[in-house]
Amino acid sequence: MAKSQETFNKKEKEKKRQKKKQDKLKKKEERKSQEKEGGFDSMIAYVDEYGNITDTPPDPTLKKKVIKAENIEIGVPKREKIEESNIKTGRVEFFNDTKGFGFIKDDNSRETYFVHVNGLIDKISENDSVSFELERGMKGMNAVRVKKV
């Protein structure tokens, strides 16, 4: 008569497999019971028109806003031209007649602005009080339409 092929180790492994199978079935039953209580539907969140998260679905009867594609700006909007037509007053700090440029110091802001001979209306010299307007140049703001006061 032959000896049984089933050893102690094989019996233990079979018991572990059976236990795993039963645990798996229990977990499956628990998930099914939880689905009936709430499950996935209770986890859904909605975003309202203001970007807030809510648990209520959006109302389809509300009117939707119509947005035209032409009105959507992508990127940085273009800057409008800044034209300061405000007439400012200042004093000529430096002016070189031979080279045709100089600097005017604003009375209010105490900033210094470049002035070129092409931007002059009247002939100016150092320490003259002048009125001028500002215009954007290649390296900053330039004084233009400069008149003696």
C-alpha positions as CSV (number, residue, x, y, z in Angstrom):
1,M,0.0,0.0,0.0
2,A,1.3,3.4,-1.0
3,K,1.8,6.3,1.4
4,S,-0.5,9.4,1.0
5,Q,1.1,12.1,-1.1
6,E,-0.4,14.9,1.0
7,T,2.1,16.3,3.4
8,F,1.7,18.7,6.3
9,N,3.1,21.6,4.3
10,K,0.7,21.0,1.4
11,K,-2.3,20.9,3.8
12,E,-1.2,24.3,5.3
13,K,-0.9,25.9,1.9
14,E,-4.4,24.7,0.9
15,K,-5.8,26.0,4.2
16,K,-4.3,29.5,3.5
17,R,-5.7,29.5,-0.1
18,Q,-9.2,28.6,1.3
19,K,-8.9,31.4,3.9
20,K,-7.8,34.0,1.3
21,K,-10.8,33.0,-0.9
22,Q,-13.2,33.4,2.0
23,D,-11.7,36.8,2.9
24,K,-12.1,37.9,-0.7
25,L,-15.7,36.9,-0.7
26,K,-16.4,38.8,2.5
27,K,-14.8,42.0,1.2
28,K,-16.9,41.6,-2.0
29,E,-20.1,41.4,0.0
30,E,-19.1,44.4,2.1
31,R,-18.5,46.5,-1.0
32,K,-21.9,45.5,-2.5
33,S,-23.6,46.6,0.7
34,Q,-21.8,49.9,0.8
35,E,-22.8,50.6,-2.8
36,K,-26.4,50.3,-1.8
37,E,-25.9,52.8,1.0
38,G,-24.1,55.5,-1.0
39,G,-21.0,54.3,-2.8
40,F,-19.7,56.1,-5.8
41,D,-22.6,58.6,-6.1
42,S,-21.9,60.0,-2.7
43,M,-18.3,60.7,-3.7
44,I,-19.1,62.8,-6.8
45,A,-18.5,66.6,-6.5
46,Y,-19.6,69.3,-8.8
47,V,-18.2,72.7,-9.6
48,D,-20.6,75.7,-9.7
49,E,-20.4,78.7,-12.1
50,Y,-18.1,80.6,-9.6
51,G,-15.6,77.7,-9.3
52,N,-16.8,76.5,-5.9
53,I,-17.0,72.7,-5.2
54,T,-20.5,71.5,-4.2
55,D,-22.3,68.2,-3.8
56,T,-25.4,69.3,-5.7
57,P,-25.5,68.8,-9.5
58,P,-26.0,71.9,-11.7
59,D,-29.6,72.9,-12.6
60,P,-30.1,72.3,-16.3
61,T,-33.0,74.8,-16.4
62,L,-30.8,77.8,-15.7
63,K,-29.9,79.9,-18.6
64,K,-26.3,79.5,-19.8
65,K,-24.2,82.5,-20.8
66,V,-23.2,82.7,-24.4
67,I,-19.6,83.7,-25.0
68,K,-18.3,84.6,-28.4
69,A,-14.9,83.2,-29.4
70,E,-13.8,86.6,-30.6
71,N,-14.2,88.0,-27.1
72,I,-11.7,85.6,-25.6
73,E,-8.2,87.0,-25.3
74,I,-5.4,84.6,-25.1
75,G,-2.1,85.8,-23.7
76,V,-1.3,89.3,-22.5
77,P,-3.7,92.0,-23.7
78,K,-2.1,94.7,-25.9
79,R,-1.1,97.8,-24.0
80,E,-2.9,100.9,-25.1
81,K,-0.6,103.8,-26.1
82,I,0.1,106.0,-23.1
83,E,0.0,109.6,-24.3
84,E,0.5,112.0,-21.5
85,S,-0.6,115.3,-22.9
86,N,-0.1,116.8,-19.5
87,I,2.2,119.8,-19.8
88,K,4.9,119.6,-17.2
89,T,7.3,122.2,-16.0
90,G,11.0,121.9,-15.2
91,R,14.4,123.4,-15.3
92,V,17.2,122.7,-17.9
93,E,20.0,121.0,-16.0
94,F,22.3,120.6,-18.9
95,F,22.2,121.5,-22.6
96,N,24.9,121.2,-25.2
97,D,24.2,123.4,-28.3
98,T,27.0,121.9,-30.4
99,K,25.8,118.3,-29.9
100,G,22.1,119.2,-29.8
101,F,20.9,117.4,-26.6
102,G,20.5,118.0,-22.9
103,F,18.5,117.1,-19.8
104,I,15.5,118.7,-18.1
105,K,14.7,118.1,-14.4
106,D,10.9,117.9,-13.6
107,D,9.8,120.3,-10.9
108,N,7.2,118.0,-9.3
109,S,8.7,114.5,-9.6
110,R,12.4,115.6,-9.6
111,E,13.0,113.1,-12.5
112,T,15.5,114.0,-15.2
113,Y,14.4,113.6,-18.9
114,F,16.4,113.6,-22.0
115,V,15.7,116.4,-24.5
116,H,16.9,116.6,-28.2
117,V,17.2,119.7,-30.3
118,N,14.4,118.2,-32.6
119,G,12.0,118.4,-29.6
120,L,12.5,122.1,-29.0
121,I,10.0,124.9,-29.9
122,D,12.1,127.7,-28.4
123,K,15.9,128.0,-28.1
124,I,16.9,127.0,-24.5
125,S,20.0,127.1,-22.4
126,E,21.1,125.9,-19.0
127,N,19.0,127.0,-15.9
128,D,16.0,128.1,-18.1
129,S,12.5,127.3,-16.8
130,V,10.6,125.3,-19.4
131,S,7.3,123.6,-20.1
132,F,7.4,120.3,-21.9
133,E,5.5,117.1,-22.7
134,L,6.7,113.5,-22.4
135,E,7.0,110.9,-25.1
136,R,8.4,107.4,-24.9
137,G,11.8,107.1,-26.6
138,M,14.1,104.2,-27.3
139,K,15.7,104.4,-23.8
140,G,13.0,105.9,-21.7
141,M,10.8,109.0,-21.6
142,N,11.9,112.1,-23.6
143,A,10.9,115.7,-23.3
144,V,9.3,117.0,-26.5
145,R,7.6,120.3,-27.4
146,V,9.8,122.2,-25.0
147,K,9.0,125.9,-24.6
148,K,10.6,128.6,-22.3
149,V,8.3,129.8,-19.5
